């Protein structure tokens, strides 16, 4: 091995040491990838330059350099695989998020186009039925379900309904459902009103359309006509509940973002299902074969979330009120303490001032007495 070869080996060793020192000193400025590539380039150049000196023992002599190259290649491949996994996971998460957002938009659109337009007609029908069986609704102006019943709604079946309401209420509702198949349970003006809400026309327009047939019809035919229109309303309510069930099934399957859908739709959904409680519960009398299971599941989930939101709002307001009350009490205590201290200081000052005036008066009298005493002495000496 000649002098230049030996010198080159030492130069490369020094360069390797210098690169190592720079890596540890400037770790914030050099990435691990760049350091590994530097050592790989160094080992590769070292092997190429000095291969001619080791034709027969190449693998043995450059064992360390080959190990460095292979180890660096393993690290780089591992980093590349980890990066691919991270990219795949982030892509999957982004894809799911976009799909959830898209599904949430579709659900909100479905609710707004298919369910909300029918909500008023369904609520009108079910409120008329509820007013016939629940005295509390019939005796007050508000047509919503009383809160004392709403707080107990969980399972939406007959067993629970008999516990929440009186048995007479449930039995009367069942009788109305059975009676609706063969006789009228709604007044004619109520049927007219509900159909006007279904079709989006005024009651007068609906009446004009119906009068073309009813003018020539017999009393029995008129009664049959209104029974048919009543059955149309009942079928309309059943279709509404089926669409609600579809909406609830998609919402509870986590295909959409629950919070996004909840924020904009929970108010009307909860009030609608609360009004429909008896209608749903009276159909669920056979355990294991319940109707509207996803509707009930979504109602309980959203009702719980709504309760927690109201609870958080109440606690926040209570906290704000408590802080304001404590501040006002603290200010009151401080002001009272300051007033008492001020009064005490003033009383003390007045007391000291009174004492000071008494002392000053006493000193004046004493000085006057001394002066009179010396005058008397002088006069006695002069005489």
Buried (B, 14 or more C-beta within 10 A) or exposed (E): EEEEEEEBBEEBEEBBEEBEEBBEEEEEEBEEEEBBEBBBEBBEEBBEEBEEEBEEEBEEBBEEBBEBBEEBEEBBEEEEEEEEEEEEEEEEEEEEEEEBEEBBBEBBEBBEEBBEEBBEBBBBBBBBBBBBBBEBBEEEEEBBBEEEBBEEBEBBBBEBBBEBBEEEBBBBBBEBBEEBEEEBBBEBEBBBBBBBBBEEEEBEEBBEEBEEEBEEBEEEEBBEBBBEBBEEBBEBBEEBBEBBBBBBBBBBEEBBBBEBBBEEBBEBBBBBBBBBBBBBBBBBBEEEEBBBBBBBBBBBBBBEBBEEEEEEEEEEEEEEEEEEEEEEEEEEEEEEEEEEEEEEEEEEEEEEEEEEEEEEEEEEEEEEEEEEEEEEEEEEEEE
